[in-house]
Amino acid sequence: MAGFDLDVLHAQLEQWAAVHYHEGVSVPRPEVMPGHAGLSFGFRVEHHGTLVDELVVRLPPKGVRRSGNTDVLRQVPLLRSLGAAGVPVPPVPWWDADERWFGVPYVMTTRLPGSTYAMRDPDPTVADIAPGEALGMALEALAQVHTFDWRTHLADWEAPKDLHDEIRFWDPILAKSAEPSWIGLGERIRDRLLDTAPDRGDVGVFHGDFQTNNVLFHDGRLVALLDWEISGIGRQLLDVGWLLMMNDAESWADGHELPELPPFASLVDRYSLATGRPVTLDDVAWYRALAGYRFGVISCFNVMLHRTGKRPDPEWDRIAPSVEYLFGRAEALLDAES
C-alpha cells in the first residue's frame, strides 16, 4: 500500500463517483483487498444508503515504471475479450490512463459475490465444496481460457513468451536470495530446465498464477478467475503445472496440512477432456518443475524483502522452510523425466 493513504483514496473515490455516476452518491470507506496481487481496494457506491455499485479498483504503485504486473491497463483488453467469449472473469466497467483521479492509471472491476478457496483452510462459505472438486472446476474454467481464440481477439496484445526467456527472467531475482545456499540450489534447477525445455506445446493465453486462491466460488459454483497481473501469451501448461505444484504435498514443508486430493492424473484428465487436447500427467511434469523453480525463486526474494524490513510480511516466515522442498521436488520431477 506504499504511496496510498486510505483517507486520501477515500476522498478521491468520492470525487470520482460523483462524476462517473451522479451527484448525491457517496462512497463509504474503501477496504484493502486480501492477497499479494498488488494495490487493490474494494468499495461501494451508494445513493442515500442504497447500493448503486460495488467495485474493486486496482492501482499501480506510484513512482514505478508501468510494465508487466505494474501496468494495470494491459489487463483491460484481455479481461474484456475473455468476458465477451463467456470465460468467467470479472467485468471491467471502468478504466482510464488519466491520472487526475488517483495520481496513477486505474482499472475497476465489478466486485462479485463469493470467496476464494484456500486449500489449507477454506472459508466456511465454500467449505461445502470438496477440495478435489474445487480443483476440477478450476481446471475446467482454465480450459475455457486455454481454448480462447487469442489470435483473432488479442493478436496485437503482446508477443508470445519464449520458455528460455521465462526461465532466464528469474536470474537477477534469484541472485537477491535471502540465503546464499538457496542460490546454488536454484541455479542447478535452472540449468536443468534450460537443458530439457520442451520444444513443442500449446501456445495461447495463460494466467500465470493459477491457484484456487485466485478462483472465486459462490453457492457451490465457480464464479470467476481473478488476479491476471502476470498473465501473458505463452505455453499454457505453465498454468496446469503451477496449480499442481501449489497442491503437491512434496513441494511444501507443511505439505501435511494440504487436504486429501484426487490423483493428479485424474485432474489432468479432466483438463484434457475440457480442452479436447490429449494431455497426460507426464506431459505436465516439466511444467511442474518449472513452477517449483519459479515459486522457489519468488520465495527467496520475498523472504529477503521481509527479513530486511523492505517489505515486511510474516507470511514469508511460513513459506521460507519450503524453498528447499520446492527446488528439491522440481529436481525429482526432472530426474523422473530423464
Secondary structure as UniProt FT lines:
FT   TURN            2..3
FT   HELIX           6..20
FT   TURN            23..24
FT   STRAND          25..26
FT   STRAND          31..32
FT   STRAND          39..47
FT   TURN            48..49
FT   STRAND          50..59
FT   TURN            62..63
FT   HELIX           68..70
FT   HELIX           72..74
FT   HELIX           75..84
FT   TURN            85..86
FT   STRAND          94..96
FT   TURN            99..102
FT   STRAND          106..110
FT   STRAND          115..116
FT   TURN            119..120
FT   HELIX           124..126
FT   TURN            127..128
FT   HELIX           131..146
FT   HELIX           150..153
FT   TURN            155..157
FT   HELIX           163..169
FT   HELIX           171..174
FT   TURN            175..176
FT   HELIX           180..196
FT   STRAND          203..206
FT   HELIX           212..214
FT   STRAND          215..218
FT   TURN            219..220
FT   STRAND          221..225
FT   TURN            229..230
FT   STRAND          232..235
FT   HELIX           237..246
FT   HELIX           249..251
FT   TURN            253..254
FT   HELIX           255..257
FT   HELIX           264..275
FT   HELIX           281..307
FT   TURN            308..309
FT   HELIX           315..319
FT   HELIX           320..322
FT   HELIX           323..337
//
